Amino acid sequence: MEFSFKDLDERVQKSLEEMGFENPTPIQKDAIPIAMEGHDIVGQAQTGTGKTAAFGIPIVEGISPRERGVKAIILTPTRELAIQVAHEISLIGKNKGVSAYPIYGGVSIDRQASILRRGRNQIVVGTPGRIKDLINRGILKLDRVRYAVLDEADQMLDMGFIEDIEEILSKTPSEKQTMLFSATMPYEIRKLIDNYLKPGYKFIKANKELITPKVKQRILFVKSEDKLKALERILRENEGTSTIVFVKTKRDAADVERELQRRGINARAIHGDLSQRQRENVMRAFREGKVRVLVATDVAARGIDIKNVGLVINYELPENPESYVHRIGRTGRAGREGTAISLVAEPEKRRMYRIKGLKGVKPERFKVNDTKEIKEKLLSESLENVPESIKRLSKELVEKRNPEEIVALLLKRVMG
């Protein structure tokens, strides 16, 4: 019989109704009943498939509000994802009296220690570094944990957290239930599964296509020196659409942010040099729609879970083809449609051919001077910044030749 939210505790059902949940997503339909039977799970799923509820609901179902101390540990690659996952699980558990608490670096460890000592949060969600620190200080005890979740495991692998994860899991009881979710399944993740999940674990794949068919992909061939112009035009054509622009380095993020702001586009960047408070302020502004364009590196964007992102732009293609899947997974969420545009310069073409998701996407060529754009500029721009020498030359030309012919010759030069 197919799983339905009606099979759950009435208090959890009430929370899901308040959150706007109607029907389970495919991964929720597959994972929740299996998890509630106590099986270990490996889920191949990217962000936006509803995986947080897929592991969060069974955990909330299995914990009594009367219990004190940590009963579930959920590891995430980033602070942002820890905050989001803890928030969603707390909403799921609200009417049952089960809550989650996020733990991450960059904020006071003493405050986190104080909250943990109270024992009121049965679920802890956090980044491996800070979790390990609290365990080593004797503040976080995992000896009574019944559930362990590794969320976005491949991202944690990329960030060098595997040893921390293994150390954390070694502090938990062997009979616990373990769930691992990852968009991709590299060798190191498969090794982790073999070492830490029970042999009879269940494998669930969210869907065969890692890139949802709801995402329209485009490739735009562009000269390196014209990338900024191409980016500006795309953003102006999609004004009002929440957009994430991916770049390679934090310096690139700061440079693109500055250049876009100089052109009158309300863009903000997130990168490793920002303090936790600055990052949270930028993310809040983006989530609330006060900022429409977010410029981000792959590392800084990990864990971003915003449902209304309509456009993803690869200002530069990622070095790692699997990062493309994570980038594109930021749009086309929860059944919505989205667009992903990759700006590809000549040196990046080799990288482009390594990305499976781009096979079958017909490249377009970026035209520096667009007819519509030139027309709008010529009809709207003021003459006040035009030098007198150019004005004199213009008058002289008009006196000696038909103005229509002069304009046609100039446009031919400009547009090639």
Backbone torsions as a table, in degrees:
resi	resn	phi	psi	omega
1	MET	NA	136.4	-176.0
2	GLU	-69.7	137.9	-178.9
3	PHE	-67.4	141.8	175.9
4	SER	-136.6	153.8	176.8
5	PHE	-60.7	-19.8	-179.8
6	LYS	-68.4	-14.1	179.0
7	ASP	-79.4	-5.0	-173.5
8	LEU	-93.0	167.9	172.8
9	ASP	-51.8	137.1	-177.0
10	GLU	-56.9	-35.3	-179.5
11	ARG	-68.3	-36.6	177.5
12	VAL	-70.1	-41.2	176.3
13	GLN	-56.0	-44.2	-179.2
14	LYS	-61.5	-43.3	178.5
15	SER	-61.2	-44.3	-178.6
16	LEU	-63.9	-38.5	176.7
17	GLU	-62.2	-43.8	179.5
18	GLU	-63.7	-29.9	-179.9
19	MET	-83.2	-6.0	179.1
20	GLY	88.3	12.8	176.8
21	PHE	-73.8	133.0	176.8
22	GLU	-114.6	-62.8	178.8
23	ASN	-122.9	147.9	179.5
24	PRO	-65.2	145.6	173.3
25	THR	-75.4	165.9	-179.1
26	PRO	-51.8	-43.9	-177.9
27	ILE	-70.1	-33.0	176.5
28	GLN	-66.4	-41.4	179.7
29	LYS	-60.0	-40.4	-177.7
30	ASP	-80.9	-43.6	-169.8
31	ALA	-81.4	-41.2	-171.0
32	ILE	-60.0	-51.1	-179.6
33	PRO	-62.8	-36.6	179.4
34	ILE	-66.9	-42.8	178.9
35	ALA	-63.8	-39.2	-179.3
36	MET	-69.2	-16.9	173.9
37	GLU	-84.4	-7.6	175.4
38	GLY	97.9	5.0	-179.1
39	HIS	-74.2	147.6	167.6
40	ASP	-70.8	149.9	-174.9
41	ILE	-134.4	139.9	166.3
42	VAL	-115.7	119.4	179.9
43	GLY	-114.7	120.8	174.4
44	GLN	-92.7	102.3	-174.6
45	ALA	-154.5	138.8	176.3
46	GLN	-93.0	174.9	178.2
47	THR	-64.6	148.9	178.0
48	GLY	94.6	2.0	-180.0
49	THR	-98.5	-3.5	-179.1
50	GLY	90.0	22.5	-174.9
51	LYS	-70.0	-28.6	-179.7
52	THR	-59.5	-46.3	177.6
53	ALA	-68.9	-28.5	-179.1
54	ALA	-62.1	-35.2	175.0
55	PHE	-100.5	-26.1	-177.6
56	GLY	-69.3	-40.8	-178.5
57	ILE	-63.3	-49.7	179.1
58	PRO	-60.6	-35.2	179.3
59	ILE	-66.0	-47.3	179.1
60	VAL	-62.0	-40.5	178.1
61	GLU	-58.9	-37.4	-172.9
62	GLY	-87.6	-2.2	-178.1
63	ILE	-111.6	134.6	178.1
64	SER	-87.2	140.6	177.9
65	PRO	-63.2	-18.3	-179.0
66	ARG	-80.0	-15.7	-177.8
67	GLU	-72.4	143.7	175.9
68	ARG	-118.9	156.8	-178.7
69	GLY	87.6	171.1	-173.7
70	VAL	-81.9	121.1	179.5
71	LYS	-109.3	-16.3	179.6
72	ALA	-141.9	136.4	176.5
73	ILE	-120.9	127.2	-179.2
74	ILE	-121.6	121.1	-179.1
75	LEU	-101.5	133.8	179.5
76	THR	-129.7	157.3	-178.3
77	PRO	-73.3	-27.6	-173.1
78	THR	-133.9	162.6	177.2
79	ARG	-60.7	-44.8	-177.2
80	GLU	-58.8	-44.3	-179.1
81	LEU	-67.6	-38.2	177.6
82	ALA	-59.0	-44.8	179.8
83	ILE	-62.7	-46.6	-177.0
84	GLN	-65.4	-44.9	-179.0
85	VAL	-64.5	-45.0	179.4
86	ALA	-61.3	-40.5	179.9
87	HIS	-63.8	-46.8	-178.2
88	GLU	-65.3	-41.5	-179.2
89	ILE	-68.6	-36.2	176.7
90	SER	-63.9	-36.4	176.3
91	LEU	-67.0	-40.4	178.0
92	ILE	-62.4	-40.2	-176.2
93	GLY	-89.3	-0.9	-172.2
94	LYS	-53.6	-51.7	-175.5
95	ASN	-76.5	-12.0	177.6
96	LYS	-96.7	-15.9	-178.6
97	GLY	85.9	25.9	177.5
98	VAL	-112.8	131.6	-175.1
99	SER	-133.9	158.2	179.6
100	ALA	-118.9	148.8	-179.2
101	TYR	-127.7	128.7	180.0
102	PRO	-85.8	138.4	179.8
103	ILE	-128.5	127.5	-178.1
104	TYR	-159.4	164.1	-179.5
105	GLY	-78.0	172.3	177.8
106	GLY	90.3	-4.8	176.7
107	VAL	-132.1	172.2	-174.6
108	SER	-60.6	122.8	177.0
109	ILE	-74.0	-27.3	-179.4
110	ASP	-64.7	-41.5	178.4
111	ARG	-63.9	-42.8	178.8
112	GLN	-63.1	-41.4	179.1
113	ALA	-61.8	-42.0	-179.5
114	SER	-61.6	-43.5	-179.4
115	ILE	-67.8	-40.4	179.5
116	LEU	-63.7	-37.6	-178.2
117	ARG	-64.5	-27.5	178.9
118	ARG	-67.8	-26.9	175.1
119	GLY	73.0	18.0	-176.0
120	ARG	-85.2	-20.3	-179.0
121	ASN	-97.8	114.6	-176.9
122	GLN	-79.0	-16.4	-177.2
123	ILE	-123.1	129.1	177.3
124	VAL	-114.4	129.7	178.2
125	VAL	-119.3	126.4	-177.0
126	GLY	-164.4	172.3	176.7
127	THR	-84.2	144.5	-173.9
128	PRO	-55.6	-39.8	-176.9
129	GLY	-60.1	-51.2	-178.4
130	ARG	-70.6	-36.8	177.6
131	ILE	-60.3	-46.9	-179.6
132	LYS	-61.2	-41.5	179.4
133	ASP	-59.1	-45.9	-178.6
134	LEU	-68.8	-33.2	175.7
135	ILE	-65.7	-46.7	-178.0
136	ASN	-64.7	-27.1	177.2
137	ARG	-82.1	-4.0	179.1
138	GLY	78.8	13.5	-177.3
139	ILE	-89.8	-41.8	-179.7
140	LEU	-100.2	117.0	-178.8
141	LYS	-110.5	127.3	-175.7
142	LEU	-111.8	15.7	-174.5
143	ASP	-71.0	-14.2	178.5
144	ARG	-113.5	16.8	-179.9
145	VAL	-69.7	132.4	177.7
146	ARG	-107.0	-16.3	-178.4
147	TYR	-134.2	135.3	172.9
148	ALA	-130.6	133.1	-179.9
149	VAL	-127.7	133.5	171.6
150	LEU	-109.4	108.5	-176.6
151	ASP	-100.9	133.5	-176.3
152	GLU	53.7	54.6	-175.3
153	ALA	-59.0	-38.1	-179.1
154	ASP	-66.2	-31.6	176.8
155	GLN	-69.1	-39.2	177.6
156	MET	-64.9	-36.1	175.9
157	LEU	-61.5	-48.1	-180.0
158	ASP	-59.4	-30.7	-176.8
159	MET	-89.9	3.6	174.5
160	GLY	80.8	26.7	-175.4
161	PHE	-93.7	0.2	-171.4
162	ILE	-56.6	-45.4	-179.2
163	GLU	-63.4	-40.7	177.6
164	ASP	-61.9	-43.2	-179.6
165	ILE	-60.5	-45.1	-179.2
166	GLU	-62.9	-39.6	178.8
167	GLU	-65.6	-41.1	179.8
168	ILE	-64.9	-46.2	-179.4
169	LEU	-62.8	-31.0	179.9
170	SER	-66.6	-18.4	-179.8
171	LYS	-89.0	-2.2	-177.8
172	THR	-102.5	156.3	179.4
173	PRO	-63.5	143.9	-177.3
174	SER	-67.9	-24.2	-176.6
175	GLU	-85.1	2.6	179.9
176	LYS	-63.5	165.9	173.4
177	GLN	-95.1	131.0	-177.3
178	THR	-118.4	135.1	177.2
179	MET	-128.3	130.7	-179.5
180	LEU	-123.5	130.3	179.3
181	PHE	-123.9	135.8	-176.6
182	SER	-155.4	141.4	178.2
183	ALA	-73.9	-34.0	-179.8
184	THR	-126.5	162.5	-175.2
185	MET	-125.7	65.5	177.4
186	PRO	-65.4	169.4	-175.6
187	TYR	-53.7	-44.2	-176.3
188	GLU	-63.0	-33.0	178.5
189	ILE	-71.6	-41.5	178.5
190	ARG	-63.2	-35.0	177.3
191	LYS	-65.9	-42.0	177.9
192	LEU	-60.3	-43.2	178.8
193	ILE	-59.9	-47.4	-178.9
194	ASP	-61.6	-35.6	-176.3
195	ASN	-81.8	-30.0	-169.0
196	TYR	-121.5	-9.1	176.6
197	LEU	-104.8	151.0	-180.0
198	LYS	-66.8	147.0	-175.0
199	PRO	-53.9	-30.2	-177.7
200	GLY	-90.0	24.7	-177.1
201	TYR	-61.8	155.2	-179.9
202	LYS	-101.7	132.9	178.8
203	PHE	-100.6	128.8	-179.7
204	ILE	-127.2	132.6	176.5
205	LYS	-114.5	128.7	-175.1
206	ALA	-61.2	-46.4	172.6
207	ASN	-164.6	160.4	-175.4
208	LYS	-64.3	-38.0	180.0
209	GLU	-86.9	117.9	177.7
210	LEU	-67.5	-30.0	176.6
211	ILE	-99.6	116.5	-175.1
212	THR	-60.8	140.0	178.2
213	PRO	-63.3	-12.3	177.9
214	LYS	-72.8	-13.0	-179.0
215	VAL	-96.7	119.0	176.0
216	LYS	-86.5	121.9	-178.0
217	GLN	-101.7	138.6	176.8
218	ARG	-132.8	145.3	172.9
219	ILE	-117.2	130.7	178.9
220	LEU	-120.3	109.1	174.7
221	PHE	-72.8	129.7	-174.5
222	VAL	-147.1	146.7	173.8
223	LYS	-70.1	145.7	-178.5
224	SER	-52.2	-42.1	-176.3
225	GLU	-72.6	-12.3	-179.3
226	ASP	-102.5	3.1	-175.4
227	LYS	-58.9	-44.6	-177.6
228	LEU	-63.4	-39.6	178.7
229	LYS	-64.3	-42.0	178.2
230	ALA	-62.9	-43.5	179.4
231	LEU	-61.5	-46.6	-179.6
232	GLU	-59.1	-44.9	-178.3
233	ARG	-63.2	-43.9	179.6
234	ILE	-60.4	-43.9	-178.7
235	LEU	-65.4	-37.9	179.2
236	ARG	-69.5	-35.8	177.8
237	GLU	-69.4	-23.4	-178.3
238	ASN	-114.9	31.9	-179.4
239	GLU	-56.9	135.6	-178.8
240	GLY	94.0	-10.5	178.0
241	THR	-94.5	129.9	176.2
242	SER	-67.5	123.4	-170.0
243	THR	-130.6	137.8	171.3
244	ILE	-111.1	126.2	177.8
245	VAL	-105.5	119.0	-178.6
246	PHE	-95.5	131.5	176.5
247	VAL	-126.0	173.6	-174.9
248	LYS	-85.2	-46.4	-173.1
249	THR	-120.7	164.3	178.4
250	LYS	-66.3	-29.2	176.0
251	ARG	-66.1	-42.7	176.7
252	ASP	-58.8	-42.2	-178.8
253	ALA	-60.0	-46.3	-179.8
254	ALA	-65.5	-40.3	-179.5
255	ASP	-65.6	-45.7	-178.7
256	VAL	-66.6	-40.9	176.4
257	GLU	-56.2	-48.4	-177.4
258	ARG	-62.8	-45.0	-178.3
259	GLU	-65.2	-39.9	179.6
260	LEU	-67.6	-42.3	178.1
261	GLN	-62.3	-37.2	178.4
262	ARG	-63.0	-27.7	179.6
263	ARG	-92.6	8.9	175.6
264	GLY	83.6	17.7	178.4
265	ILE	-101.6	128.6	-176.0
266	ASN	-77.7	85.3	-177.8
267	ALA	-117.2	144.9	174.1
268	ARG	-131.3	149.5	-178.5
269	ALA	-112.3	147.3	168.0
270	ILE	-120.9	130.1	178.8
271	HIS	-155.7	175.5	-172.8
272	GLY	-62.4	-18.2	-177.7
273	ASP	-84.1	-7.8	179.7
274	LEU	-80.3	147.2	174.1
275	SER	-74.1	165.5	179.0
276	GLN	-58.3	-41.4	-179.6
277	ARG	-63.9	-43.3	179.4
278	GLN	-61.9	-43.5	178.3
279	ARG	-59.3	-46.3	-178.4
280	GLU	-64.3	-38.1	178.1
281	ASN	-64.1	-43.4	179.4
282	VAL	-63.6	-46.7	-178.1
283	MET	-64.7	-37.7	178.4
284	ARG	-63.7	-44.3	-180.0
285	ALA	-62.6	-38.8	179.5
286	PHE	-70.0	-43.0	-179.3
287	ARG	-63.3	-37.0	-178.2
288	GLU	-85.2	-2.7	177.3
289	GLY	82.6	7.8	177.6
290	LYS	-73.9	-28.7	173.2
291	VAL	-119.3	128.2	-176.1
292	ARG	-96.9	-20.3	-175.7
293	VAL	-121.9	121.1	178.2
294	LEU	-112.5	122.1	177.5
295	VAL	-99.0	126.3	-172.1
296	ALA	-144.9	150.6	168.9
297	THR	-88.4	164.9	179.5
298	ASP	-59.1	-43.8	-178.0
299	VAL	-64.1	-46.3	-177.9
300	ALA	-66.4	-29.1	-175.8
301	ALA	-84.5	-10.8	-179.0
302	ARG	-60.2	130.4	179.3
303	GLY	90.6	-5.7	176.4
304	ILE	-68.4	122.6	-179.9
305	ASP	-130.3	83.9	-179.6
306	ILE	-120.0	122.0	-168.7
307	LYS	-73.6	-21.9	-172.1
308	ASN	-103.7	24.8	176.0
309	VAL	-73.7	117.0	-176.5
310	GLY	-95.2	-17.7	-174.3
311	LEU	-145.0	133.5	172.0
312	VAL	-119.3	130.4	178.3
313	ILE	-118.4	122.9	172.8
314	ASN	-88.1	93.2	178.4
315	TYR	-63.7	-34.5	171.7
316	GLU	-136.1	139.1	178.8
317	LEU	-70.2	147.1	178.8
318	PRO	-71.5	152.3	176.4
319	GLU	-68.2	-38.3	-178.2
320	ASN	-94.7	116.5	-177.9
321	PRO	-54.7	-31.2	-178.3
322	GLU	-69.7	-23.2	177.2
323	SER	-65.4	-25.0	179.0
324	TYR	-60.6	-41.1	179.6
325	VAL	-59.7	-44.0	-179.4
326	HIS	-66.7	-40.3	179.7
327	ARG	-62.2	-50.2	-175.8
328	ILE	-66.4	-27.1	179.1
329	GLY	-66.4	-5.8	178.8
330	ARG	-78.8	-14.6	178.9
331	THR	-122.0	170.7	-177.9
332	GLY	65.7	37.5	-175.2
333	ARG	-86.8	150.2	171.4
334	ALA	48.2	44.2	176.3
335	GLY	83.8	-6.5	179.3
336	ARG	-79.1	160.6	176.6
337	GLU	-89.9	151.8	179.1
338	GLY	-149.6	169.3	179.4
339	THR	-130.2	141.4	175.6
340	ALA	-126.5	122.4	-179.4
341	ILE	-118.1	125.9	178.1
342	SER	-107.3	122.4	175.8
343	LEU	-89.8	113.8	-172.1
344	VAL	-116.8	115.9	175.0
345	ALA	-90.7	164.8	-175.6
346	GLU	-50.1	-46.1	-178.4
347	PRO	-66.2	-15.3	-176.8
348	GLU	-93.5	-5.7	-173.4
349	LYS	-61.2	-38.4	178.2
350	ARG	-59.9	-41.7	177.8
351	ARG	-63.0	-40.5	-177.9
352	MET	-59.7	-41.5	-177.2
353	TYR	-69.2	-17.8	178.7
354	ARG	-83.6	-12.2	-176.9
355	ILE	-90.0	108.4	-176.2
356	LYS	-57.7	-38.5	-176.4
357	GLY	-62.0	-19.1	-177.7
358	LEU	-95.3	-3.9	178.6
359	LYS	-67.4	134.0	179.9
360	GLY	90.6	-7.2	176.0
361	VAL	-89.2	120.1	-176.3
362	LYS	-79.1	121.1	-179.0
363	PRO	-68.7	146.5	173.1
364	GLU	-111.8	159.9	177.8
365	ARG	-107.4	131.2	179.9
366	PHE	-76.1	125.9	176.5
367	LYS	-96.7	119.4	-175.4
368	VAL	-57.4	-44.8	-177.3
369	ASN	-110.5	106.7	-178.9
370	ASP	-89.2	133.0	-176.9
371	THR	-53.9	-48.0	-177.9
372	LYS	-61.4	-42.8	-178.0
373	GLU	-64.6	-45.3	-179.9
374	ILE	-62.6	-43.1	-179.9
375	LYS	-59.5	-47.2	-179.3
376	GLU	-61.6	-41.6	-178.5
377	LYS	-66.9	-43.9	-178.9
378	LEU	-64.2	-32.8	-177.9
379	LEU	-85.2	-19.5	-174.3
380	SER	-111.1	-23.4	-173.7
381	GLU	-74.2	146.1	179.5
382	SER	-82.9	154.0	179.2
383	LEU	-89.2	-2.5	-171.3
384	GLU	-63.9	-24.4	179.5
385	ASN	-96.3	3.4	179.9
386	VAL	-82.3	124.8	-178.9
387	PRO	-59.5	150.1	-179.5
388	GLU	-60.0	-35.2	-179.0
389	SER	-61.1	-38.7	179.2
390	ILE	-70.5	-39.2	178.2
391	LYS	-61.6	-40.9	179.9
392	ARG	-65.4	-42.4	179.2
393	LEU	-63.0	-41.3	179.0
394	SER	-59.4	-45.5	-179.5
395	LYS	-63.0	-41.7	-179.2
396	GLU	-63.2	-43.0	-179.7
397	LEU	-64.8	-43.1	-178.9
398	VAL	-63.2	-34.8	179.2
399	GLU	-69.5	-28.3	-173.9
400	LYS	-101.0	-14.4	-178.0
401	ARG	-148.7	157.0	178.2
402	ASN	-56.3	124.0	-177.9
403	PRO	-55.5	-36.6	-179.2
404	GLU	-63.8	-38.8	179.4
405	GLU	-68.4	-38.5	179.6
406	ILE	-64.1	-45.7	179.7
407	VAL	-61.0	-43.9	-179.4
408	ALA	-60.9	-42.1	179.9
409	LEU	-66.9	-41.0	178.7
410	LEU	-64.4	-43.3	179.4
411	LEU	-63.7	-37.4	178.5
412	LYS	-63.0	-40.9	178.3
413	ARG	-64.2	-45.3	-176.0
414	VAL	-68.8	-41.6	-172.8
415	MET	-95.2	-5.8	178.1
416	GLY	71.9	NA	NA
